[in-house]
Amino acid sequence: MLEISGKHPDSTDEELLLQFNRNGNLEILGELYSRYMHLVYGVSLKYFGDREDARDTVMQIFEKLISDLPGQEIRNFKSWLYVLTKNHCLMQIRSQKSADGRLERYKIEQEFMESDQEMHPIDRGDHSVEEALKQCIEQLKAEQKQCIELFYYQKLCYQEIAEGLGIDEKKVKSFLQNGKRNLKICLEEKNVS
């Protein structure tokens, strides 16, 4: 954990924030952060249920402060830090669940592929499915087409697509769902499965 000397014990959080924003002195930021490390640790422990993960999060949040804090207008550092920590924990959990889900899907796909005697049409050299899929993608609305290509072909996540296209993540999810539904309908019309 961080070791901070406490050179400014009488300074308010706001004064320390102002000093850090002026000169970027990490000792000042460290002193301010040391006041609330127990809060960060407690929130992290609540979400992760693991002391080692909570300790790692304390360090990760400090590193995040170094990059995220300059230029922020913060009225109540403690509340802002709590929300930052909570969001960080939720993102880590979501990321881990997503990784676990991908691993589980991969295991299921491997099991299915190894036990299936019939080869997929693409593996047989039958490129009609691949060609039909390309044709169907071309028929999608522009937003759906962009999101499908970015998500499935370029392997970008919702957040990366949203930032790249300058739209909300919920819109990305909606375009992907509608795009997949339209692709399914299109492929069924072409009698491809």
Backbone as JSON Lines, residues from 0, in Angstrom:
{"i":0,"aa":"M","n":[0.83,-1.19,0.0],"ca":[0.0,0.0,0.0],"c":[0.88,1.25,0.0]}
{"i":1,"aa":"L","n":[0.27,2.38,-0.27],"ca":[0.99,3.64,-0.35],"c":[1.42,4.11,1.04]}
{"i":2,"aa":"E","n":[2.6,4.67,1.1],"ca":[3.09,5.26,2.36],"c":[3.15,6.77,2.16]}
{"i":3,"aa":"I","n":[2.39,7.5,2.94],"ca":[2.32,8.95,2.79],"c":[2.67,9.6,4.14]}
{"i":4,"aa":"S","n":[3.46,10.68,4.06],"ca":[3.97,11.29,5.28],"c":[2.98,12.22,5.99]}
{"i":5,"aa":"G","n":[2.05,12.84,5.27],"ca":[1.09,13.74,5.91],"c":[1.67,15.11,6.18]}
{"i":6,"aa":"K","n":[2.25,15.74,5.16],"ca":[2.87,17.06,5.31],"c":[1.84,18.17,5.44]}
{"i":7,"aa":"H","n":[0.61,17.91,5.02],"ca":[-0.43,18.95,5.03],"c":[-1.66,18.47,5.8]}
{"i":8,"aa":"P","n":[-1.51,18.14,7.08],"ca":[-2.65,17.56,7.81],"c":[-3.82,18.53,8.0]}
{"i":9,"aa":"D","n":[-3.55,19.83,7.96],"ca":[-4.61,20.81,8.17],"c":[-5.29,21.24,6.87]}
{"i":10,"aa":"S","n":[-4.75,20.82,5.74],"ca":[-5.32,21.2,4.44],"c":[-6.6,20.41,4.17]}
{"i":11,"aa":"T","n":[-7.56,21.09,3.57],"ca":[-8.8,20.41,3.2],"c":[-8.56,19.61,1.92]}
{"i":12,"aa":"D","n":[-9.49,18.71,1.63],"ca":[-9.39,17.94,0.38],"c":[-9.35,18.87,-0.82]}
{"i":13,"aa":"E","n":[-10.18,19.9,-0.78],"ca":[-10.25,20.85,-1.89],"c":[-8.92,21.57,-2.09]}
{"i":14,"aa":"E","n":[-8.27,21.95,-0.98],"ca":[-6.98,22.63,-1.08],"c":[-5.92,21.7,-1.69]}
{"i":15,"aa":"L","n":[-5.92,20.44,-1.26],"ca":[-4.95,19.48,-1.8],"c":[-5.23,19.22,-3.28]}
{"i":16,"aa":"L","n":[-6.5,19.13,-3.64],"ca":[-6.85,18.95,-5.05],"c":[-6.36,20.12,-5.89]}
{"i":17,"aa":"L","n":[-6.58,21.31,-5.39],"ca":[-6.15,22.51,-6.1],"c":[-4.63,22.53,-6.27]}
{"i":18,"aa":"Q","n":[-3.91,22.18,-5.21],"ca":[-2.44,22.12,-5.29],"c":[-1.99,21.08,-6.31]}
{"i":19,"aa":"F","n":[-2.62,19.9,-6.27],"ca":[-2.24,18.85,-7.22],"c":[-2.53,19.28,-8.65]}
{"i":20,"aa":"N","n":[-3.68,19.89,-8.88],"ca":[-4.02,20.33,-10.24],"c":[-3.09,21.42,-10.74]}
{"i":21,"aa":"R","n":[-2.54,22.22,-9.8],"ca":[-1.62,23.29,-10.2],"c":[-0.25,22.75,-10.6]}
{"i":22,"aa":"N","n":[0.28,21.83,-9.77],"ca":[1.68,21.43,-10.01],"c":[1.88,19.94,-10.29]}
{"i":23,"aa":"G","n":[0.82,19.14,-10.19],"ca":[0.95,17.71,-10.5],"c":[1.82,16.93,-9.53]}
{"i":24,"aa":"N","n":[2.03,17.46,-8.33],"ca":[2.88,16.81,-7.34],"c":[2.19,15.55,-6.81]}
{"i":25,"aa":"L","n":[2.8,14.4,-7.06],"ca":[2.21,13.13,-6.66],"c":[2.19,12.94,-5.15]}
{"i":26,"aa":"E","n":[3.1,13.6,-4.42],"ca":[3.08,13.5,-2.96],"c":[1.79,14.1,-2.4]}
{"i":27,"aa":"I","n":[1.36,15.21,-3.0],"ca":[0.12,15.85,-2.57],"c":[-1.06,14.95,-2.88]}
{"i":28,"aa":"L","n":[-1.08,14.38,-4.09],"ca":[-2.14,13.45,-4.45],"c":[-2.12,12.24,-3.52]}
{"i":29,"aa":"G","n":[-0.94,11.73,-3.23],"ca":[-0.8,10.59,-2.34],"c":[-1.32,10.89,-0.95]}
{"i":30,"aa":"E","n":[-1.06,12.1,-0.48],"ca":[-1.55,12.49,0.85],"c":[-3.08,12.54,0.85]}
{"i":31,"aa":"L","n":[-3.65,13.13,-0.19],"ca":[-5.1,13.2,-0.29],"c":[-5.68,11.79,-0.38]}
{"i":32,"aa":"Y","n":[-5.09,10.95,-1.21],"ca":[-5.59,9.59,-1.4],"c":[-5.48,8.75,-0.12]}
{"i":33,"aa":"S","n":[-4.41,8.99,0.65],"ca":[-4.21,8.2,1.87],"c":[-5.36,8.39,2.86]}
{"i":34,"aa":"R","n":[-6.02,9.54,2.79],"ca":[-7.16,9.8,3.67],"c":[-8.32,8.84,3.38]}
{"i":35,"aa":"Y","n":[-8.38,8.32,2.16],"ca":[-9.53,7.53,1.74],"c":[-9.18,6.14,1.21]}
{"i":36,"aa":"M","n":[-7.94,5.71,1.42],"ca":[-7.55,4.37,0.97],"c":[-8.41,3.29,1.62]}
{"i":37,"aa":"H","n":[-8.75,3.51,2.88],"ca":[-9.6,2.53,3.57],"c":[-10.96,2.42,2.9]}
{"i":38,"aa":"L","n":[-11.48,3.54,2.38],"ca":[-12.75,3.55,1.67],"c":[-12.63,2.74,0.38]}
{"i":39,"aa":"V","n":[-11.58,2.99,-0.38],"ca":[-11.35,2.27,-1.64],"c":[-11.19,0.78,-1.36]}
{"i":40,"aa":"Y","n":[-10.42,0.47,-0.33],"ca":[-10.2,-0.93,0.03],"c":[-11.53,-1.6,0.44]}
{"i":41,"aa":"G","n":[-12.3,-0.92,1.24],"ca":[-13.58,-1.47,1.7],"c":[-14.57,-1.71,0.57]}
{"i":42,"aa":"V","n":[-14.68,-0.73,-0.33],"ca":[-15.59,-0.88,-1.47],"c":[-15.12,-2.04,-2.35]}
{"i":43,"aa":"S","n":[-13.82,-2.1,-2.6],"ca":[-13.26,-3.17,-3.44],"c":[-13.48,-4.53,-2.81]}
{"i":44,"aa":"L","n":[-13.27,-4.61,-1.5],"ca":[-13.46,-5.88,-0.78],"c":[-14.92,-6.32,-0.86]}
{"i":45,"aa":"K","n":[-15.82,-5.35,-0.76],"ca":[-17.25,-5.65,-0.85],"c":[-17.59,-6.25,-2.21]}
{"i":46,"aa":"Y","n":[-17.04,-5.68,-3.29],"ca":[-17.36,-6.16,-4.63],"c":[-16.62,-7.45,-5.0]}
{"i":47,"aa":"F","n":[-15.35,-7.55,-4.63],"ca":[-14.56,-8.7,-5.05],"c":[-14.57,-9.84,-4.03]}
{"i":48,"aa":"G","n":[-14.73,-9.5,-2.74],"ca":[-14.72,-10.53,-1.72],"c":[-13.36,-11.17,-1.54]}
{"i":49,"aa":"D","n":[-12.32,-10.52,-2.02],"ca":[-10.97,-11.07,-1.96],"c":[-10.0,-9.96,-1.56]}
{"i":50,"aa":"R","n":[-9.24,-10.19,-0.49],"ca":[-8.34,-9.15,0.03],"c":[-7.25,-8.77,-0.98]}
{"i":51,"aa":"E","n":[-6.73,-9.76,-1.69],"ca":[-5.66,-9.48,-2.66],"c":[-6.18,-8.62,-3.81]}
{"i":52,"aa":"D","n":[-7.37,-8.94,-4.32],"ca":[-7.98,-8.13,-5.37],"c":[-8.26,-6.72,-4.87]}
{"i":53,"aa":"A","n":[-8.69,-6.61,-3.61],"ca":[-8.97,-5.29,-3.03],"c":[-7.69,-4.47,-2.93]}
{"i":54,"aa":"R","n":[-6.59,-5.1,-2.5],"ca":[-5.3,-4.39,-2.42],"c":[-4.84,-3.94,-3.81]}
{"i":55,"aa":"D","n":[-5.0,-4.82,-4.79],"ca":[-4.63,-4.46,-6.16],"c":[-5.45,-3.26,-6.63]}
{"i":56,"aa":"T","n":[-6.72,-3.25,-6.29],"ca":[-7.6,-2.16,-6.7],"c":[-7.17,-0.85,-6.07]}
{"i":57,"aa":"V","n":[-6.72,-0.87,-4.83],"ca":[-6.24,0.35,-4.17],"c":[-5.12,0.98,-5.01]}
{"i":58,"aa":"M","n":[-4.21,0.15,-5.49],"ca":[-3.11,0.66,-6.32],"c":[-3.61,1.11,-7.69]}
{"i":59,"aa":"Q","n":[-4.51,0.33,-8.28],"ca":[-5.05,0.68,-9.6],"c":[-5.8,2.0,-9.57]}
{"i":60,"aa":"I","n":[-6.55,2.23,-8.5],"ca":[-7.3,3.48,-8.39],"c":[-6.34,4.66,-8.26]}
{"i":61,"aa":"F","n":[-5.26,4.48,-7.49],"ca":[-4.29,5.58,-7.37],"c":[-3.71,5.9,-8.75]}
{"i":62,"aa":"E","n":[-3.35,4.87,-9.51],"ca":[-2.82,5.08,-10.86],"c":[-3.86,5.77,-11.74]}
{"i":63,"aa":"K","n":[-5.11,5.38,-11.57],"ca":[-6.2,5.98,-12.34],"c":[-6.35,7.47,-11.99]}
{"i":64,"aa":"L","n":[-6.17,7.79,-10.71],"ca":[-6.27,9.19,-10.29],"c":[-5.21,10.05,-10.97]}
{"i":65,"aa":"I","n":[-4.02,9.52,-11.1],"ca":[-2.92,10.27,-11.72],"c":[-3.32,10.73,-13.12]}
{"i":66,"aa":"S","n":[-3.99,9.85,-13.86],"ca":[-4.36,10.21,-15.23],"c":[-5.72,10.89,-15.32]}
{"i":67,"aa":"D","n":[-6.68,10.49,-14.48],"ca":[-8.05,11.0,-14.61],"c":[-8.34,12.29,-13.84]}
{"i":68,"aa":"L","n":[-7.59,12.55,-12.79],"ca":[-7.91,13.67,-11.91],"c":[-7.62,15.05,-12.5]}
{"i":69,"aa":"P","n":[-6.48,15.24,-13.19],"ca":[-6.2,16.59,-13.7],"c":[-7.33,17.1,-14.6]}
{"i":70,"aa":"G","n":[-7.74,18.31,-14.31],"ca":[-8.78,18.95,-15.11],"c":[-10.2,18.66,-14.66]}
{"i":71,"aa":"Q","n":[-10.38,17.73,-13.73],"ca":[-11.72,17.41,-13.23],"c":[-12.17,18.48,-12.24]}
{"i":72,"aa":"E","n":[-13.44,18.83,-12.31],"ca":[-14.0,19.74,-11.31],"c":[-14.71,18.88,-10.27]}
{"i":73,"aa":"I","n":[-14.11,18.76,-9.1],"ca":[-14.64,17.87,-8.07],"c":[-15.02,18.7,-6.86]}
{"i":74,"aa":"R","n":[-16.27,18.57,-6.45],"ca":[-16.74,19.32,-5.29],"c":[-16.54,18.52,-4.0]}
{"i":75,"aa":"N","n":[-16.72,17.22,-4.09],"ca":[-16.57,16.37,-2.91],"c":[-15.72,15.17,-3.29]}
{"i":76,"aa":"F","n":[-14.43,15.23,-2.95],"ca":[-13.48,14.2,-3.38],"c":[-13.88,12.82,-2.89]}
{"i":77,"aa":"K","n":[-14.32,12.74,-1.65],"ca":[-14.67,11.43,-1.07],"c":[-15.79,10.77,-1.86]}
{"i":78,"aa":"S","n":[-16.84,11.5,-2.17],"ca":[-17.97,10.96,-2.94],"c":[-17.53,10.6,-4.35]}
{"i":79,"aa":"W","n":[-16.75,11.48,-4.96],"ca":[-16.26,11.23,-6.32],"c":[-15.4,9.98,-6.35]}
{"i":80,"aa":"L","n":[-14.53,9.82,-5.37],"ca":[-13.65,8.66,-5.29],"c":[-14.46,7.38,-5.07]}
{"i":81,"aa":"Y","n":[-15.49,7.47,-4.25],"ca":[-16.35,6.3,-4.02],"c":[-16.98,5.83,-5.33]}
{"i":82,"aa":"V","n":[-17.54,6.77,-6.1],"ca":[-18.18,6.43,-7.38],"c":[-17.14,5.88,-8.36]}
{"i":83,"aa":"L","n":[-15.97,6.5,-8.41],"ca":[-14.89,6.02,-9.29],"c":[-14.51,4.58,-8.93]}
{"i":84,"aa":"T","n":[-14.38,4.31,-7.65],"ca":[-14.0,2.97,-7.19],"c":[-15.08,1.96,-7.51]}
{"i":85,"aa":"K","n":[-16.32,2.32,-7.23],"ca":[-17.45,1.43,-7.5],"c":[-17.52,1.09,-8.99]}
{"i":86,"aa":"N","n":[-17.41,2.11,-9.84],"ca":[-17.46,1.89,-11.29],"c":[-16.29,1.02,-11.77]}
{"i":87,"aa":"H","n":[-15.12,1.26,-11.19],"ca":[-13.94,0.46,-11.54],"c":[-14.18,-1.01,-11.19]}
{"i":88,"aa":"C","n":[-14.69,-1.26,-10.02],"ca":[-14.97,-2.64,-9.58],"c":[-16.0,-3.3,-10.49]}
{"i":89,"aa":"L","n":[-17.06,-2.57,-10.8],"ca":[-18.1,-3.13,-11.66],"c":[-17.57,-3.44,-13.05]}
{"i":90,"aa":"M","n":[-16.72,-2.57,-13.58],"ca":[-16.12,-2.82,-14.89],"c":[-15.22,-4.06,-14.85]}
{"i":91,"aa":"Q","n":[-14.46,-4.21,-13.77],"ca":[-13.59,-5.38,-13.64],"c":[-14.42,-6.66,-13.56]}
{"i":92,"aa":"I","n":[-15.5,-6.61,-12.8],"ca":[-16.37,-7.79,-12.66],"c":[-17.03,-8.1,-14.0]}
{"i":93,"aa":"R","n":[-17.53,-7.07,-14.67],"ca":[-18.16,-7.26,-15.98],"c":[-17.15,-7.83,-16.97]}
{"i":94,"aa":"S","n":[-15.95,-7.3,-16.96],"ca":[-14.9,-7.79,-17.85],"c":[-14.58,-9.25,-17.57]}
{"i":95,"aa":"Q","n":[-14.51,-9.6,-16.28],"ca":[-14.2,-10.99,-15.91],"c":[-15.34,-11.92,-16.31]}
{"i":96,"aa":"K","n":[-16.58,-11.48,-16.09],"ca":[-17.73,-12.3,-16.49],"c":[-17.75,-12.49,-17.99]}
{"i":97,"aa":"S","n":[-17.43,-11.43,-18.72],"ca":[-17.39,-11.51,-20.17],"c":[-16.32,-12.5,-20.62]}
{"i":98,"aa":"A","n":[-15.15,-12.42,-19.99],"ca":[-14.06,-13.34,-20.32],"c":[-14.46,-14.78,-19.96]}
{"i":99,"aa":"D","n":[-15.1,-14.96,-18.8],"ca":[-15.55,-16.28,-18.39],"c":[-16.59,-16.82,-19.38]}
{"i":100,"aa":"G","n":[-17.49,-15.93,-19.82],"ca":[-18.52,-16.33,-20.78],"c":[-17.93,-16.74,-22.11]}
{"i":101,"aa":"R","n":[-16.93,-15.95,-22.57],"ca":[-16.26,-16.3,-23.83],"c":[-15.56,-17.63,-23.71]}
{"i":102,"aa":"L","n":[-14.92,-17.89,-22.57],"ca":[-14.23,-19.15,-22.36],"c":[-15.23,-20.3,-22.35]}
{"i":103,"aa":"E","n":[-16.36,-20.09,-21.68],"ca":[-17.38,-21.14,-21.62],"c":[-17.95,-21.42,-23.02]}
{"i":104,"aa":"R","n":[-18.24,-20.34,-23.79],"ca":[-18.74,-20.53,-25.15],"c":[-17.72,-21.26,-26.0]}
{"i":105,"aa":"Y","n":[-16.44,-20.93,-25.81],"ca":[-15.37,-21.58,-26.57],"c":[-15.34,-23.07,-26.24]}
{"i":106,"aa":"K","n":[-15.45,-23.4,-24.96],"ca":[-15.44,-24.81,-24.55],"c":[-16.62,-25.56,-25.17]}
{"i":107,"aa":"I","n":[-17.79,-24.94,-25.14],"ca":[-18.98,-25.57,-25.71],"c":[-18.81,-25.74,-27.21]}
{"i":108,"aa":"E","n":[-18.31,-24.73,-27.89],"ca":[-18.09,-24.82,-29.34],"c":[-17.09,-25.92,-29.67]}
{"i":109,"aa":"Q","n":[-16.01,-25.99,-28.88],"ca":[-15.0,-27.03,-29.11],"c":[-15.62,-28.41,-28.93]}
{"i":110,"aa":"E","n":[-16.41,-28.58,-27.88],"ca":[-17.07,-29.86,-27.63],"c":[-17.97,-30.22,-28.8]}
{"i":111,"aa":"F","n":[-18.76,-29.26,-29.25],"ca":[-19.69,-29.49,-30.35],"c":[-18.92,-29.82,-31.63]}
{"i":112,"aa":"M","n":[-17.89,-29.04,-31.91],"ca":[-17.15,-29.23,-33.15],"c":[-16.42,-30.57,-33.17]}
{"i":113,"aa":"E","n":[-15.9,-30.99,-32.03],"ca":[-15.17,-32.25,-31.98],"c":[-16.11,-33.44,-32.08]}
{"i":114,"aa":"S","n":[-17.35,-33.3,-31.6],"ca":[-18.27,-34.43,-31.62],"c":[-19.13,-34.46,-32.88]}
{"i":115,"aa":"D","n":[-19.17,-33.36,-33.62],"ca":[-20.01,-33.29,-34.8],"c":[-19.3,-33.91,-36.0]}
{"i":116,"aa":"Q","n":[-19.92,-34.92,-36.57],"ca":[-19.3,-35.59,-37.71],"c":[-19.5,-34.78,-38.99]}
{"i":117,"aa":"E","n":[-20.61,-34.1,-39.1],"ca":[-20.9,-33.3,-40.28],"c":[-20.1,-32.01,-40.2]}
{"i":118,"aa":"M","n":[-19.36,-31.73,-41.25],"ca":[-18.57,-30.51,-41.28],"c":[-19.46,-29.32,-41.62]}
{"i":119,"aa":"H","n":[-19.09,-28.16,-41.12],"ca":[-19.78,-26.92,-41.44],"c":[-19.58,-26.66,-42.93]}
{"i":120,"aa":"P","n":[-20.58,-26.08,-43.61],"ca":[-20.45,-25.83,-45.05],"c":[-19.18,-25.04,-45.42]}
{"i":121,"aa":"I","n":[-18.77,-24.11,-44.56],"ca":[-17.56,-23.34,-44.86],"c":[-16.35,-24.26,-44.84]}
{"i":122,"aa":"D","n":[-16.32,-25.21,-43.87],"ca":[-15.2,-26.14,-43.78],"c":[-15.18,-27.13,-44.94]}
{"i":123,"aa":"R","n":[-16.33,-27.4,-45.53],"ca":[-16.4,-28.32,-46.67],"c":[-15.96,-27.64,-47.94]}
{"i":124,"aa":"G","n":[-15.71,-26.35,-47.88],"ca":[-15.36,-25.63,-49.09],"c":[-16.58,-25.06,-49.78]}
{"i":125,"aa":"D","n":[-17.75,-25.21,-49.15],"ca":[-18.99,-24.65,-49.68],"c":[-19.06,-23.21,-49.21]}
{"i":126,"aa":"H","n":[-18.72,-22.32,-50.08],"ca":[-18.66,-20.9,-49.68],"c":[-19.98,-20.19,-49.89]}
{"i":127,"aa":"S","n":[-21.04,-20.93,-50.16],"ca":[-22.33,-20.29,-50.4],"c":[-22.84,-19.59,-49.13]}
{"i":128,"aa":"V","n":[-22.58,-20.2,-47.96],"ca":[-23.02,-19.58,-46.7],"c":[-22.26,-18.27,-46.49]}
{"i":129,"aa":"E","n":[-20.96,-18.34,-46.66],"ca":[-20.11,-17.15,-46.48],"c":[-20.53,-16.05,-47.45]}
{"i":130,"aa":"E","n":[-20.77,-16.41,-48.7],"ca":[-21.17,-15.44,-49.71],"c":[-22.55,-14.86,-49.4]}
{"i":131,"aa":"A","n":[-23.48,-15.72,-48.96],"ca":[-24.82,-15.26,-48.61],"c":[-24.76,-14.29,-47.43]}
{"i":132,"aa":"L","n":[-23.9,-14.61,-46.45],"ca":[-23.75,-13.74,-45.28],"c":[-23.22,-12.37,-45.71]}
{"i":133,"aa":"K","n":[-22.23,-12.35,-46.59],"ca":[-21.7,-11.06,-47.08],"c":[-22.78,-10.25,-47.78]}
{"i":134,"aa":"Q","n":[-23.59,-10.94,-48.6],"ca":[-24.67,-10.25,-49.31],"c":[-25.7,-9.68,-48.33]}
{"i":135,"aa":"C","n":[-26.02,-10.46,-47.31],"ca":[-26.99,-10.01,-46.32],"c":[-26.46,-8.83,-45.51]}
{"i":136,"aa":"I","n":[-25.18,-8.87,-45.17],"ca":[-24.57,-7.74,-44.43],"c":[-24.65,-6.47,-45.26]}
{"i":137,"aa":"E","n":[-24.42,-6.59,-46.56],"ca":[-24.48,-5.43,-47.45],"c":[-25.88,-4.82,-47.48]}
{"i":138,"aa":"Q","n":[-26.91,-5.63,-47.22],"ca":[-28.3,-5.15,-47.27],"c":[-28.75,-4.47,-45.98]}
{"i":139,"aa":"L","n":[-27.95,-4.58,-44.92],"ca":[-28.32,-3.98,-43.64],"c":[-28.3,-2.46,-43.72]}
{"i":140,"aa":"K","n":[-29.03,-1.83,-42.79],"ca":[-28.94,-0.37,-42.65],"c":[-27.51,-0.02,-42.27]}
{"i":141,"aa":"A","n":[-27.06,1.17,-42.62],"ca":[-25.67,1.57,-42.44],"c":[-25.18,1.38,-41.0]}
{"i":142,"aa":"E","n":[-25.98,1.79,-40.0],"ca":[-25.54,1.7,-38.61],"c":[-25.4,0.24,-38.18]}
{"i":143,"aa":"Q","n":[-26.36,-0.6,-38.6],"ca":[-26.31,-2.02,-38.26],"c":[-25.09,-2.67,-38.9]}
{"i":144,"aa":"K","n":[-24.86,-2.35,-40.16],"ca":[-23.72,-2.91,-40.9],"c":[-22.41,-2.53,-40.22]}
{"i":145,"aa":"Q","n":[-22.26,-1.25,-39.88],"ca":[-21.04,-0.79,-39.21],"c":[-20.81,-1.55,-37.9]}
{"i":146,"aa":"C","n":[-21.85,-1.62,-37.08],"ca":[-21.72,-2.27,-35.77],"c":[-21.42,-3.76,-35.92]}
{"i":147,"aa":"I","n":[-22.09,-4.44,-36.84],"ca":[-21.83,-5.87,-37.07],"c":[-20.37,-6.08,-37.48]}
{"i":148,"aa":"E","n":[-19.89,-5.28,-38.43],"ca":[-18.52,-5.45,-38.91],"c":[-17.5,-5.15,-37.82]}
{"i":149,"aa":"L","n":[-17.74,-4.09,-37.05],"ca":[-16.8,-3.72,-35.98],"c":[-16.79,-4.76,-34.86]}
{"i":150,"aa":"F","n":[-17.96,-5.28,-34.52],"ca":[-18.07,-6.22,-33.4],"c":[-17.57,-7.61,-33.8]}
{"i":151,"aa":"Y","n":[-18.04,-8.13,-34.91],"ca":[-17.73,-9.51,-35.26],"c":[-16.44,-9.68,-36.06]}
{"i":152,"aa":"Y","n":[-16.12,-8.73,-36.9],"ca":[-14.93,-8.89,-37.73],"c":[-13.7,-8.21,-37.15]}
{"i":153,"aa":"Q","n":[-13.91,-7.03,-36.53],"ca":[-12.76,-6.34,-35.93],"c":[-12.65,-6.6,-34.44]}
{"i":154,"aa":"K","n":[-13.59,-7.36,-33.87],"ca":[-13.57,-7.8,-32.47],"c":[-13.51,-6.65,-31.47]}
{"i":155,"aa":"L","n":[-14.2,-5.54,-31.78],"ca":[-14.27,-4.41,-30.85],"c":[-15.41,-4.63,-29.87]}
{"i":156,"aa":"C","n":[-15.28,-4.1,-28.66],"ca":[-16.34,-4.21,-27.66],"c":[-17.33,-3.05,-27.85]}
{"i":157,"aa":"Y","n":[-18.48,-3.12,-27.14],"ca":[-19.5,-2.09,-27.26],"c":[-18.93,-0.68,-27.03]}
{"i":158,"aa":"Q","n":[-18.12,-0.56,-25.97],"ca":[-17.58,0.75,-25.61],"c":[-16.69,1.29,-26.73]}
{"i":159,"aa":"E","n":[-15.83,0.44,-27.29],"ca":[-14.94,0.89,-28.36],"c":[-15.74,1.31,-29.6]}
{"i":160,"aa":"I","n":[-16.77,0.55,-29.92],"ca":[-17.61,0.89,-31.07],"c":[-18.32,2.22,-30.81]}
{"i":161,"aa":"A","n":[-18.89,2.36,-29.6],"ca":[-19.61,3.6,-29.26],"c":[-18.7,4.82,-29.37]}
{"i":162,"aa":"E","n":[-17.48,4.7,-28.84],"ca":[-16.54,5.82,-28.91],"c":[-16.14,6.1,-30.36]}
{"i":163,"aa":"G","n":[-15.88,5.05,-31.12],"ca":[-15.47,5.21,-32.51],"c":[-16.54,5.85,-33.37]}
{"i":164,"aa":"L","n":[-17.8,5.5,-33.12],"ca":[-18.9,6.02,-33.93],"c":[-19.54,7.27,-33.31]}
{"i":165,"aa":"G","n":[-19.15,7.57,-32.07],"ca":[-19.7,8.74,-31.4],"c":[-21.17,8.57,-31.02]}
{"i":166,"aa":"I","n":[-21.53,7.35,-30.62],"ca":[-22.9,7.07,-30.21],"c":[-22.91,6.39,-28.85]}
{"i":167,"aa":"D","n":[-24.09,6.27,-28.27],"ca":[-24.26,5.65,-26.96],"c":[-24.11,4.13,-27.07]}
{"i":168,"aa":"E","n":[-23.58,3.49,-26.01],"ca":[-23.41,2.04,-26.0],"c":[-24.73,1.31,-26.19]}
{"i":169,"aa":"K","n":[-25.82,1.87,-25.66],"ca":[-27.14,1.23,-25.81],"c":[-27.55,1.19,-27.28]}
{"i":170,"aa":"K","n":[-27.19,2.24,-28.02],"ca":[-27.47,2.27,-29.46],"c":[-26.69,1.18,-30.16]}
{"i":171,"aa":"V","n":[-25.42,0.99,-29.76],"ca":[-24.58,-0.06,-30.36],"c":[-25.24,-1.41,-30.15]}
{"i":172,"aa":"K","n":[-25.66,-1.67,-28.91],"ca":[-26.3,-2.95,-28.59],"c":[-27.57,-3.14,-29.43]}
{"i":173,"aa":"S","n":[-28.36,-2.08,-29.56],"ca":[-29.58,-2.14,-30.34],"c":[-29.29,-2.42,-31.81]}
{"i":174,"aa":"F","n":[-28.3,-1.72,-32.38],"ca":[-27.93,-1.94,-33.79],"c":[-27.46,-3.37,-34.01]}
{"i":175,"aa":"L","n":[-26.7,-3.91,-33.04],"ca":[-26.21,-5.29,-33.17],"c":[-27.37,-6.28,-33.11]}
{"i":176,"aa":"Q","n":[-28.27,-6.1,-32.15],"ca":[-29.41,-7.02,-32.02],"c":[-30.28,-6.99,-33.27]}
{"i":177,"aa":"N","n":[-30.6,-5.78,-33.74],"ca":[-31.43,-5.65,-34.94],"c":[-30.71,-6.17,-36.17]}
{"i":178,"aa":"G","n":[-29.41,-5.91,-36.24],"ca":[-28.61,-6.41,-37.36],"c":[-28.59,-7.93,-37.4]}
{"i":179,"aa":"K","n":[-28.39,-8.56,-36.24],"ca":[-28.37,-10.03,-36.18],"c":[-29.73,-10.6,-36.58]}
{"i":180,"aa":"R","n":[-30.8,-9.97,-36.09],"ca":[-32.14,-10.44,-36.44],"c":[-32.36,-10.33,-37.95]}
{"i":181,"aa":"N","n":[-31.95,-9.2,-38.54],"ca":[-32.13,-9.01,-39.97],"c":[-31.26,-9.96,-40.78]}
{"i":182,"aa":"L","n":[-30.06,-10.26,-40.27],"ca":[-29.21,-11.24,-40.97],"c":[-29.85,-12.62,-40.95]}
{"i":183,"aa":"K","n":[-30.42,-12.99,-39.82],"ca":[-31.07,-14.3,-39.71],"c":[-32.22,-14.4,-40.7]}
{"i":184,"aa":"I","n":[-33.04,-13.35,-40.76],"ca":[-34.17,-13.33,-41.69],"c":[-33.67,-13.44,-43.13]}
{"i":185,"aa":"C","n":[-32.64,-12.67,-43.44],"ca":[-32.09,-12.66,-44.8],"c":[-31.55,-14.04,-45.17]}
{"i":186,"aa":"L","n":[-30.8,-14.66,-44.27],"ca":[-30.24,-15.99,-44.54],"c":[-31.34,-17.04,-44.69]}
{"i":187,"aa":"E","n":[-32.4,-16.92,-43.88],"ca":[-33.53,-17.85,-44.02],"c":[-34.21,-17.68,-45.37]}
{"i":188,"aa":"E","n":[-34.33,-16.44,-45.84],"ca":[-34.93,-16.19,-47.15],"c":[-34.08,-16.79,-48.26]}
{"i":189,"aa":"K","n":[-32.78,-16.84,-48.05],"ca":[-31.87,-17.4,-49.06],"c":[-31.73,-18.93,-48.87]}
{"i":190,"aa":"N","n":[-32.49,-19.48,-47.89],"ca":[-32.43,-20.91,-47.57],"c":[-31.03,-21.37,-47.2]}
{"i":191,"aa":"V","n":[-30.35,-20.55,-46.41],"ca":[-29.0,-20.88,-45.92],"c":[-29.09,-20.99,-44.41]}
{"i":192,"aa":"S","n":[-28.5,-22.04,-43.84],"ca":[-28.52,-22.15,-42.39],"c":[-27.16,-22.53,-41.88]}
